[in-house]
């Protein structure tokens, strides 16, 4: 917009319900109003917005009117819900590392160079951990009945409620505050928890940086498709577990082995039956009188033998591994293609096999065969980036995304705020306060003065406690020059600085000067 000399339209500076615009609507916490250093007079703000005369804009039309009609009088659009900058950075990191993990699985350990098997698995675990992201533990407040007096007072004090009275009074007050917050859809207060800093393993990060994505690299993929420039092992030296295809093939082999065992058992049973029949014939020739008794006994034994075989077959069937539907269909098709015509047709195809196109079983050998036979022209291979010439997009995707940091967020917010002002937009005091609070969290004393000067140039003034907090923070961090510059800017603007704050800055300056004078003499 700056390049085309376009001013920011008022529509682009739409307010959120928390009185924030695009300047700070992406800084966490998203759905909270900024701390201005003084208590907001909500009644005065309501009147100033036209609440008494009915001119105050509504986020949703009144009940009984046409619902969600953007042309309704007094209706204002709510700004769209957006993800925070921090969440966006985390998502970008996940997407990029998911690509790295996919490339590592395809290439194998060869993508990392000469590494051990343990390093290969460590890199995989590290990538999986980054893709999973930080654990989202939703903190729940402690039951009020189990809280001690100090904890009850802490919760009440954090919400600006009175902390005097006995434990029973404090307990009732906490319970009532929680009920009110639930009914109004507000989050329950929980004690602040310090975020654990993620451990940085430089060795693993260096190994991960070796993985190349080659997105949009036409020359690389030409060589890869033709089987050139490939490492011999291609990761086969490390056994990373059986693939799905190997598991299916193992199941097929197990089924075939079971079938063969069943056929052998049936053949053995037939041989035994034949031997029994021969023995029965000899007995019949020797003694004709016992023929009826022997036949009766054979009939009983035969039925018992059939029952035993049936039980045996059921046991074998139960021990069989579960077959996939495709395996069963293939087995059925093999059984049906045993006719003479099919055998004749198969033998004819076997004779003509020499004239048909054939390729080696190894994929890379097949690629070389494709190249040698000139099945296609290599010059015909191209990517979309080559056609459109948009190689910059692929180059951007190959760059590892930058890790989120509070300092980066503050720098970006200051840039956007200054650019919006340059284009004719007006950030709110809430925007300025949110950027200032982010700089305090970092902390970034170098950014305090810029934010305050911009805020004052827009005609906004924060409350005294916020200024005191900034100056004291600079003194604590040893940034006395920044503290003095802030005090000078406040006095220039006409904002009075408390005497206690001035005394603290002056004493810190004197201590610094005295220590500087003592150091050369010592």
C-alpha positions in Angstrom: 0.0 0.0 0.0 2.9 2.4 0.8 4.4 1.6 -2.6 1.2 2.4 -4.4 0.5 5.5 -2.4 -2.7 4.0 -1.0 -4.1 5.4 2.3 -5.5 3.0 4.9 -9.3 3.1 4.6 -11.2 3.6 7.9 -12.8 0.2 7.3 -9.4 -1.5 7.7 -9.0 0.0 11.2 -12.0 -1.9 12.5 -12.1 -2.2 16.3 -12.4 -5.4 18.2 -14.6 -5.7 21.3 -11.4 -5.2 23.3 -10.7 -1.8 21.6 -7.8 -3.1 19.5 -7.1 -2.8 15.8 -5.0 -4.7 13.3 -1.9 -3.0 15.0 -2.1 -5.3 18.0 -5.0 -7.8 17.4 -2.4 -10.6 16.7 -0.5 -10.2 20.0 -1.3 -12.5 22.8 -3.5 -12.4 24.9 -6.0 -11.9 22.1 -9.3 -11.5 24.0 -8.1 -9.2 26.7 -8.2 -5.4 27.1 -4.9 -3.7 27.5 -3.7 -2.3 30.8 -3.6 1.5 30.5 -2.2 2.3 34.0 -5.4 3.7 35.3 -8.9 2.4 36.0 -11.3 2.7 33.1 -14.5 4.5 33.8 -16.8 2.2 31.9 -19.9 4.4 32.5 -18.2 7.4 31.1 -17.0 5.4 28.1 -20.6 4.0 27.6 -22.0 7.6 27.6 -19.2 8.8 25.3 -20.0 6.1 22.8 -23.7 7.3 22.7 -25.2 4.8 25.1 -27.7 7.2 26.5 -29.0 8.5 23.1 -29.1 5.1 21.5 -26.3 6.0 19.0 -23.9 3.5 20.5 -22.9 0.8 18.0 -23.9 -2.8 18.8 -21.9 -5.9 18.0 -25.2 -7.8 17.4 -28.6 -6.3 16.4 -31.2 -6.0 19.2 -33.5 -9.0 19.9 -36.7 -8.9 17.9 -35.0 -7.2 15.0 -33.9 -8.9 11.8 -30.9 -11.0 13.0 -27.4 -10.2 11.8 -28.5 -7.6 9.3 -25.3 -5.6 8.5 -27.4 -2.7 7.3 -29.4 -2.4 10.5 -29.0 1.0 12.2 -26.4 0.9 15.0 -25.0 -2.4 14.0 -21.2 -2.8 13.7 -19.2 -5.8 12.4 -17.0 -7.5 14.9 -13.5 -8.0 13.7 -12.7 -11.5 12.5 -11.2 -13.9 15.0 -7.5 -14.5 14.1 -4.7 -16.7 15.4 -2.0 -15.0 17.3 1.5 -14.4 15.8 3.0 -16.9 18.3 0.6 -19.7 17.2 1.2 -18.9 13.5 5.0 -19.3 14.1 4.4 -22.6 15.9 2.2 -23.9 13.0 4.9 -22.9 10.4 7.5 -24.7 12.4 5.3 -27.8 12.5 4.6 -27.8 8.8 8.3 -27.4 7.9 9.5 -30.1 10.3 6.7 -32.4 9.0 8.3 -32.1 5.5 11.7 -32.7 7.0 10.5 -35.9 8.7 8.9 -37.1 5.5 12.1 -36.4 3.6 14.2 -38.2 6.2 12.0 -41.3 6.0 12.2 -41.4 2.3 16.0 -40.9 2.1 16.9 -42.8 5.2 20.2 -42.1 7.2 21.8 -41.1 3.9 20.1 -37.7 4.3 22.1 -37.0 7.4 25.5 -38.1 6.0 27.6 -40.6 8.0 25.7 -41.0 11.2 25.1 -43.8 13.7 21.7 -45.6 14.0 21.1 -44.0 17.4 21.6 -40.5 16.0 19.2 -41.3 13.2 16.5 -42.3 15.7 17.3 -39.3 17.9 16.7 -37.0 15.0 13.4 -38.7 14.2 12.2 -38.3 17.8 13.3 -34.7 17.9 11.3 -34.0 14.7 8.2 -35.8 16.1 8.4 -33.8 19.3 8.5 -30.5 17.4 5.6 -31.6 15.2 3.6 -32.5 18.3 4.2 -29.1 19.8 4.1 -28.0 23.4 1.7 -29.9 25.7 -1.6 -28.0 26.1 -2.3 -28.5 29.8 -5.5 -26.6 30.6 -4.9 -25.3 34.2 -7.8 -25.7 36.5 -8.2 -23.7 39.7 -7.7 -25.5 43.0 -10.9 -26.4 44.9 -11.7 -23.5 47.2 -12.4 -25.9 50.1 -8.8 -27.2 49.9 -7.2 -23.7 49.7 -5.4 -22.1 52.7 -6.0 -18.5 53.7 -3.0 -17.2 51.8 -4.2 -18.8 48.6 -7.7 -17.5 49.0 -6.3 -14.0 49.6 -4.1 -14.3 46.5 -7.0 -15.2 44.3 -9.2 -12.4 45.7 -6.4 -9.8 45.5 -5.7 -10.7 41.8 -9.3 -10.0 41.0 -9.4 -6.7 42.9 -11.7 -8.1 45.6 -11.5 -7.4 49.4 -9.3 -9.7 51.4 -10.4 -9.0 54.9 -12.4 -11.4 57.1 -12.2 -14.9 58.4 -11.4 -18.0 56.3 -15.1 -18.8 56.0 -15.8 -15.3 54.6 -12.9 -15.5 52.2 -14.1 -19.0 51.1 -17.6 -17.7 50.4 -16.2 -14.7 48.5 -14.0 -16.9 46.3 -16.9 -19.2 45.5 -19.2 -16.3 44.6 -16.5 -14.7 42.3 -16.0 -18.0 40.5 -19.8 -18.4 40.0 -20.0 -14.9 38.6 -17.1 -15.6 36.2 -18.7 -18.8 35.0 -22.0 -17.2 34.4 -20.4 -14.4 32.4 -18.2 -16.7 30.4 -15.0 -15.4 31.8 -12.0 -17.7 32.4 -11.4 -18.7 36.1 -8.4 -17.2 37.7 -5.4 -19.6 38.2 -2.1 -18.8 39.8 0.6 -17.8 37.1 2.9 -20.6 36.0 6.4 -19.9 34.7 6.9 -21.4 31.2 9.7 -23.9 31.0 12.3 -22.9 28.5 12.9 -25.5 25.8 16.3 -27.2 25.9 18.4 -26.6 22.8 20.4 -29.5 21.5 22.9 -27.9 19.1 24.2 -31.3 17.9 20.6 -32.5 16.9 19.8 -29.1 15.3 23.0 -29.4 13.2 22.0 -32.9 12.1 18.5 -31.7 11.2 19.9 -28.8 9.2 21.6 -31.4 6.9 18.2 -32.6 5.6 17.5 -30.9 2.2 14.0 -30.6 0.9 14.7 -29.9 -2.9 11.3 -28.5 -3.5 11.0 -27.2 -7.0 14.6 -28.3 -7.9 14.0 -29.6 -11.4 17.6 -30.8 -12.0 17.6 -32.7 -8.7 14.4 -34.5 -9.5 15.5 -35.3 -13.0 18.6 -37.0 -11.7 16.6 -38.8 -9.0 14.0 -40.1 -11.5 16.7 -41.4 -13.7 18.6 -43.1 -10.9 21.6 -40.8 -11.0 23.5 -39.5 -8.0 21.8 -41.9 -5.5 23.6 -43.3 -2.5 24.0 -47.0 -2.7 22.4 -48.0 0.6 19.7 -45.2 0.5 19.1 -45.9 4.2 18.6 -49.6 3.9 21.4 -50.3 6.4 19.2 -49.1 9.3 16.3 -51.4 10.1 13.5 -48.9 10.9 10.8 -51.5 11.2 8.8 -53.4 8.6 6.8 -51.4 6.1 3.1 -52.1 5.4 4.0 -53.9 2.2 6.4 -56.2 4.0 3.8 -57.0 6.7 1.2 -57.9 4.0 3.7 -60.1 2.3 4.5 -61.9 5.6 0.8 -62.5 6.1 0.5 -64.0 2.6 3.5 -66.3 3.3 2.0 -67.4 6.6 -1.3 -68.2 4.9 0.4 -70.2 2.2 2.5 -72.1 4.8 -0.7 -73.0 6.7 -2.4 -74.1 3.5 0.6 -76.3 2.6 0.5 -77.8 6.1 -3.2 -78.6 5.8 -2.6 -80.3 2.4 0.2 -82.4 3.9 -2.0 -83.4 6.8 -4.8 -84.4 4.4 -2.3 -86.5 2.3 -1.1 -88.2 5.4 -4.6 -89.0 6.4 -5.4 -90.4 3.0 -2.3 -92.7 3.2 -3.4 -93.9 6.6 -6.9 -94.6 5.3 -5.5 -96.6 2.3 -3.3 -98.7 4.7 -6.3 -99.4 6.9 -8.4 -100.4 3.9 -5.6 -103.0 2.8 -5.5 -104.4 6.3 -9.3 -104.8 6.4 -9.2 -106.7 3.0 -6.7 -109.2 4.4 -8.8 -109.7 7.5 -11.9 -110.3 5.3 -10.1 -112.9 3.3 -8.8 -114.8 6.4 -12.0 -114.8 8.4 -15.5 -114.3 6.8 -17.4 -114.9 10.0 -16.1 -111.7 11.8 -16.8 -109.5 8.8 -20.0 -107.9 10.2 -18.3 -107.1 13.6 -15.2 -105.6 11.8 -17.4 -103.4 9.6 -19.4 -102.2 12.6 -16.1 -101.3 14.4 -14.7 -99.6 11.3 -17.8 -97.5 11.0 -17.6 -96.4 14.6 -13.8 -95.6 14.2 -14.5 -93.8 10.9 -17.1 -91.5 12.5 -14.8 -90.9 15.5 -11.9 -90.1 13.1 -14.0 -87.7 11.1 -15.0 -85.8 14.3 -11.4 -85.7 15.4 -10.3 -84.4 11.9 -13.1 -81.7 12.0 -11.9 -80.5 15.4 -8.3 -80.5 14.2 -9.3 -78.4 11.1 -11.2 -75.9 13.3 -8.1 -75.5 15.5 -5.9 -74.9 12.5 -8.4 -72.4 11.1 -8.4 -70.6 14.4 -4.6 -70.4 14.4 -4.5 -69.0 10.9 -3.6 -65.3 10.7 -6.4 -62.9 9.6 -6.4 -62.6 5.8 -6.9 -59.3 4.0 -9.8 -59.2 1.5 -7.4 -58.7 -1.4 -5.4 -61.8 -0.4 -8.6 -63.9 -0.3 -9.7 -62.6 -3.7 -6.3 -63.4 -5.2 -6.4 -66.9 -3.7 -9.9 -67.4 -5.1 -8.8 -66.1 -8.5 -5.9 -68.6 -8.5 -8.2 -71.5 -7.8 -10.6 -70.5 -10.6 -7.9 -70.1 -13.3 -7.0 -73.8 -13.4 -8.9 -74.6 -16.6 -7.2 -75.9 -19.7 -7.9 -72.7 -21.6 -6.3 -70.5 -18.9 -3.3 -72.8 -18.8 -2.9 -72.6 -22.6 -3.3 -68.8 -22.5 -0.7 -68.5 -19.7 1.8 -70.7 -21.6 1.3 -68.5 -24.7 1.9 -65.3 -22.7 5.1 -66.9 -21.3 6.3 -67.6 -24.8 5.7 -64.0 -25.9 7.2 -62.5 -22.8 10.6 -61.8 -24.4 9.0 -59.3 -26.9 7.1 -57.3 -24.3 8.5 -54.3 -22.3 10.2 -55.5 -19.1 12.0 -53.7 -16.3 14.2 -55.0 -13.5 12.7 -55.5 -10.1 15.0 -52.9 -8.5 13.5 -49.4 -8.9 16.8 -47.6 -9.6 17.8 -50.3 -12.1 14.4 -49.8 -13.8 15.1 -46.0 -14.0 18.4 -46.7 -15.7 16.7 -49.0 -18.1 14.2 -46.3 -18.9 17.0 -43.9 -19.7 18.9 -46.4 -21.8 15.9 -47.3 -23.9 14.9 -43.6 -24.2 11.3 -44.3 -23.3 10.9 -40.5 -22.9 13.0 -37.4 -23.4 14.5 -36.0 -20.3 14.0 -32.5 -21.6 10.2 -33.0 -21.3 10.6 -33.1 -17.5 9.7 -29.9 -15.7 8.0 -28.5 -12.6 5.3 -25.9 -12.2 7.9 -23.4 -11.0 9.7 -23.8 -14.4 6.5 -23.1 -16.3 5.4 -20.0 -14.4 8.8 -18.8 -13.3 7.7 -18.4 -9.7 10.8 -19.9 -8.2 10.8 -17.4 -5.4 7.9 -19.1 -3.7 9.7 -22.4 -3.5 12.9 -20.7 -2.3 10.9 -19.1 0.5 9.5 -22.5 1.5 12.9 -24.0 1.6 14.1 -21.5 4.2 13.6 -22.8 7.8 10.9 -20.7 9.5 12.1 -18.3 12.2 11.5 -19.3 15.8 9.0 -17.0 17.6 10.5 -14.7 20.2 9.0 -11.8 22.2 11.7 -9.4 20.9 10.8 -10.2 17.2 7.1 -9.7 18.0 7.8 -6.2 19.5 10.0 -5.2 16.6 7.3 -6.3 14.1 4.5 -4.5 16.1 6.5 -1.2 16.1 7.0 -1.4 12.4 3.3 -2.1 11.7 2.3 0.8 14.1 4.6 3.3 12.4 3.5 2.1 8.9 -0.2 2.4 9.8 0.3 6.0 11.0 2.3 6.8 7.9 -0.6 5.5 5.7 -3.2 7.7 7.6 -4.5 5.2 10.1 -4.9 5.9 13.8 -4.0 3.1 16.3 -6.0 3.1 19.6 -4.5 3.6 23.0 -5.2 -0.1 23.6 -2.9 -0.9 20.6 -0.1 1.2 22.1 -0.6 -0.3 25.6 -0.5 -3.9 24.2 2.8 -3.3 22.4 4.3 -1.7 25.5 3.2 -4.6 27.6 4.8 -7.0 25.1 8.1 -5.0 25.3 7.9 -5.2 29.1 7.5 -9.0 29.0 10.6 -9.3 26.7 12.1 -7.1 28.3 13.2 -4.6 25.6 14.2 -1.2 27.2 15.4 0.0 23.8 11.8 -0.1 22.5 10.2 1.7 25.5 11.1 5.2 24.3 9.9 4.7 20.7 6.5 3.3 21.8 6.0 6.1 24.4 6.9 8.8 21.9 4.6 7.4 19.3 1.8 7.1 21.9 2.2 10.7 23.0 2.3 12.0 19.4 -1.1 10.4 18.9 -2.4 12.4 21.9 -2.7 9.4 24.3 -1.5 9.4 27.9 -1.1 6.3 30.1 -1.6 6.2 33.8 1.2 7.0 36.3 1.7 3.4 37.6 2.5 2.2 34.1 5.2 4.9 33.6 6.6 4.1 37.1 6.8 0.4 36.2 8.7 1.1 33.0 11.2 3.4 34.6 11.8 1.1 37.6 12.3 -1.9 35.2 15.0 0.1 33.2 16.8 0.9 36.5 16.6 -2.8 37.6 18.0 -3.9 34.3 20.8 -1.4 34.5 19.6 0.6 31.5 20.0 4.0 33.1 20.3 5.9 29.8 16.9 4.5 28.7 15.3 5.5 32.1 16.7 9.0 31.9 15.5 9.4 28.3 12.0 8.2 29.3 11.9 10.7 32.2 13.0 13.5 29.8 10.3 12.6 27.3 7.6 12.6 30.0 8.6 16.0 31.3 8.7 17.3 27.7 5.2 16.0 27.1 4.0 17.6 30.4 3.5 14.4 32.4 4.6 14.7 36.0 6.9 12.0 37.3 6.6 11.1 41.0 9.5 12.3 43.2 10.1 8.8 44.5 10.8 7.6 40.9 13.0 10.5 40.1 15.0 9.9 43.4 15.5 6.3 42.4 16.8 7.2 38.9 19.2 9.9 40.4 20.5 7.6 43.1 21.2 4.8 40.6 23.0 7.3 38.4 25.1 8.5 41.3 26.0 4.9 42.3 27.1 4.2 38.7 29.2 7.3 38.6 30.9 6.5 41.9 31.6 2.9 40.9 33.1 4.2 37.6 35.3 6.6 39.6 36.4 3.9 42.0 37.3 1.3 39.4 40.4 3.1 37.8 41.8 4.0 41.3 41.5 0.4 42.4 
